[in-house]
Amino acid sequence: MLASSKLLRPCWKLSSTVRANYDDFDYAYKRGEDGFCQFVDRPSQFPIEATSIFLFPGQGAQFVGMGRNLLKYPGVKEMYETASSMLRTDLLKTCLEGPSDKLRNNIHCQPAIYVTSLAAVKKLQHECPKMIENCVAAAGYSVGLHLVRVRAEAMQKVCKQIPGGMLSVRTTHESQLNDCINAARNACPLDLKTLTVCHCQIAAFLAPDVRVVSGTNQALEFIEKHYEQFRLKSVKRLDVEGPYHTVNMEPAMKAMIRAFGKMEEPRNPKIPVLCNYDVKPYLFNINPHLAISAKSIIYWEQILHCLYSRPDTYPFPMTVEVGPGRQLGATLRMVNRKAFQRYRNVEV
């Protein structure tokens, strides 16, 4: 998304790098079409209301004790054991007992959420097999876990070099978020050791009037202290330990590209992959887009518009949040209340 990561003192205008709202995207629902169907030729035997959308959470959703409600289902313990063997750590113990600081660490957090979310799918498969009987795995379990580990290790290295985090920010039409971010940048002293550091920027569009700002601890502390001056409604620190989805994460992107280069080329997906940093569907050459997302702004609100917006008479698919937390369901409710009426989550 950004032209270069080598900036002596980041001061670009957000308007030139951030899409402010969903009007910038070409949505099928604007033309009276079903947003979900714009990407997929659905077989006639599967009406919309009989299909399912799975939402998998990311970092910040983890909590000590997750996975406890999944252990009784067939295959779940084996999933954790396989992951523990690959990662050379007791992943299940970390999920169940923590401590929270350890679970927050990238090297533990990302694999823990990955395994717990797939274990939640196992639970769903046992309780509601019809909901996932038509799902086809795009990659093997161990392959996906390896990629998650590579990404986590690379991101953890960045976190050690650039201590930071993320803030959830609620705004109103009077808010001056861009001005607040620029002020936070200017408040950070220019350190000769961190000339290329992006002190803070918008990292994600979650829902209407809800943004995520990512950056160094000093910049985020400035926003937490002065947010009312810029008419921001509220700010909340997310349970993560790094400036994710900024140009600072370019090393993680490069690590994933190298990892993909050592793998056999994957088969093309049976349905398009809707990329979270440009809201475009891709049918082949998916790997580079998965890597680029590590350092890119995430347009989650716009993704939800693409999936759920449709004419008033059209039905909605069932939506299931599989994994720890209910944050994705909360964003769906803010974006599309009708779609949220067919939402459920799997307790982990």
N, C-alpha and C positions, 0 to 999 in steps of 0.2 A: 504493500500500500504506500509506503514512504519511499521517496526516491533514493535516499541514502541514509546510512546510519552514522556516517562520519560527520558529526556536527560539532563545531568548536563550542558553541553555546546555543542550545536548542531554542529557537525563538520563532519558528514558522507559525503562520496563522492557521488556526484550526480549520477555518473555512476552506482552506486549500487542500487539506488532507483528510477531512472527516465529512462524510455524508450526513447532513443534519437530520434528515427524516426520510420516511419511506416514499416521498414523492419523487425522489431521485431514481427510483427503481421502476422497472417495467413489470407491473404485476398483471397476471391474467385476469384477476377479479375486476380490474378496472374496465376490462372489455366484456364483462358479464360472463366470464368463464369460471369454472371451478379451479381454484388455485392449485389444488393438489393434483388435478388431472392434467395440468399443463405439462407435467414431466413424465407421466406414466400412462401407457395404454392399458387400462385396467380390464382384465377379462370380464366378460359379461356375467359370468357366474359369481362374481364377487362384487356386489353392490357396495357403495361407499360406506354405508353404516355397518357392513360386515368386516371391514378392514380395520387394522390397528396401526397406530403410530407409537413407537417406543421412544421415550425421552431418557437419555442417559446423562446423569449429572457429572459435573467436573469438580475441580478442587474448590474447597470451601464448604462442600456438602458433607464432608467426613465428620464422624463423631465416634468417640470411644464407646464400644459396645455394638457397633454395626456388624452385622453378620450373625448375631446370636439367634435371630428368628429364622435363619435359613439352614442351620446345621442338620435339621432332621430330614431334609429332603435328599433323595438319592443323588449321589454324585457331587454334592457340594463340598464335603470334607476333602474329597479327592482333588477338587479344584484348588483349594487352599494349600494342600500338601504339595501339589505339583508346582505351584507358584513359590512356595517356601523353598523347595529344592532348587529351583532356578535362581532365585534371588539370594539364596544362602542366608535366610533369616526366617524367623517364625512369624509369617505374615498374619496368620489367624490370631495369634497371641497379641500382636500389635493392634489388630482391629478390636479385639474384645477387651483388652486391658490397658492399651495405650502405653505410656502416658500421652496426653494430647499433644505435647511438644514434639514427640517422636512421630506421631501420626501426621502432624502437619508438615513434616519434612518431605520434600519432593520424592526422595528415593523410596519412602514408605507410602506416602499418600497416594500417588498416582497408581501404583500397582494395586493398592488396597481398594480404591474406588473401582478400578477396572474389574478386579476379581469379584468384589461384592455385587457389582451391578450384573455381571453375568450369572452369578449365583442366584440373584433375584429372578433372572429369566428362567432358571431351573425351577424355582418355586412356582412361577407363573405357568410353566409348562406342565407341572404336576396338577395344579389347581384348575387351570383353564386351557387345556391343550389346544382347543380350537383357535385360540387367539394367536398362536405362533406356529401352527402346523404348516403354514405356507412360507415360513421364514427360511431363507437360505444363507448360511454363513459365508461371509466374503473372505475370511482368513481363518487359519487354524488358531486355536487357543494359545498355543505356545508362541506362535509367530507374533500375535498381537501383544502378548505379554513382553516379549523381547523388545519390541518397538517402544512400548510404554516405558520400559526400563531405560533404554537409550535416551529417550526424551527427558525422563526425570533426572537422570544423572547429569545431563548437559545443563538443564535448567538450574539444578542445585549449585553447579559451579558458578553460574551467573549470580545466584543469590548470595553466595559467599563474597563475591567481588563487589556487588552492588546491593547492599541491604535495602529492602524496600517492601512494598505491599500494594494493596488495592483498597479503594474506598467505593462503597455503594453510595451514590448521590441521588437524592430526590430533588427535582427542580419544579419550578412553576414558570408561567409565561413571563414573569418578571425577573427570573434568575439570570445571573451574569456568570455562567460557568466558564466560558472562555476567558473572561477577564480574571476570574479567580485562579485559573490554571496558569495564566501568564504571570500573575503576581507571585504565585508559589514558585515558579521557575526563577523569577528575578530575586526572590528571597534566598535562594540557594547560592552559596558562595562558589565561585569558579575554582575548582580544585584541579591542579595540574595533572593529578593522577586520574581524573575522571572527565577529561575533556570531551569524550564521545558519549557521555551518559545523557540520556534523555531524562531529565529530572521528573517530569510527569506529563501525562497526556490522557485523553479519553481512550480507554481500552475496549469498551464494549457498550453497545446499545441494548439494554435488557428489555425494556418495556417503555410505554409512553411516560415521559418525564422521569425515567430511571436510567441513569448512566453509571458506568464504572470508570473510575479514574485510577490509573496505575502509575507508580513512580517511586522515587526514593523516600525513605522514612522522613527526611527533613521536609520535603515538599508536601507530603501527606499531612504531617503535623501542622504545617502552616494552614492547610485547608481546614483541618479539624478545628483550629483555633479561630479562624477568621471567616468561616463560611456564611455566617449571618450577615456580614457586611456586604456580601455579594448576592444576598437574597436567595440563597439556597435553602430549601425546606429542611433537609436533614442530611447528615453524613453518617456512615457506619463502616467501621473497619472490617474487612472480610478476613476469614480465618485462613489466610495464605501468607507465605513468607517471602514473596518476591514480586518484582515489577513485571508481571506477565503481560503478554500481548502488547509489548512495546518493542522498539528496535533494539533494546538491550538484549532481547532473546534471540538475536541472530545466531549466536553459537549453537543454540538448541536446534534451530532450523538446519544448520549445516551438518550437525551430528545426525539428524534424521535422514538427510539426503544421502550421507555416506552409508548409513545402515540400509536404506532402500537399495543402494547400488550393489550391495552384497547379496541381496535376495533375488530369488527367481521372480521374473516379472509376473505380477498377479493377473488373474483373469479379469476381463472387463466386468463391471458390476451388471446385474440384471436390471437394476433400476438406476437412474442417474444419481450421482452424489451431489447434493446441494451444498456448495462450499460456503463456509461461514464467514469468509472475509470479503467476498464479492457478490454473494447471493446469486450465483449462477450455477446451472446444472452441468455436470461433466459425466460423460459416458466412458471415457478412457483416459489414460495417463493421469491417474488420480494421485499418485504418490507425491509429486511436487506440491500439490495443493495442500495435502495433509501436513507437509513440512512447513510451508509458508505461514500457515495459520498460527504457528507458535509465536511469531513476532508481529502479527497483524491485528488490526482492530476487528472485533467480532460484532457482526450485525445480527444478533439473536432476535431482536424484535422484528426485523425485516424477514428473517427466516420463517418466523411464525406467521407473518402475513402471507408469505408465499404458500405455506402449507394449508392454512385454514380459511383464508378469505374466499368467499363464494357468494353467489346470489342468495337471497333470503330463503328461497324454497329448497335449496340444496341441503341434504343431511350432512352430518359430520361423522368421521371415523371415531372409534374408541381411542383414547389417548391414555397410555400407561407410563408412569414414571417409574423406571426400574433402577433402583440404587438408593443410596442414602439420601435423606432429606426430601423436601417437597418444594424446593425453590423454583424448579422449572414449571411446576403446576401453578405457582403463584404468578409467574410471568405470563403464562398462558391466560390466566384469569384476567389480567390487566389488558392483554392484547385482544382477546376474543372470548367474551363471557359465554356465548352460545357453545363454542367448542369446549369450553371448560365444563359444561354440564355433562359431558361424556368422558370426564377425566377420572382416573383413579391412580393410586400409587401402591407399590408393593412394599409392605413393611419388611425391613431388613433387621 
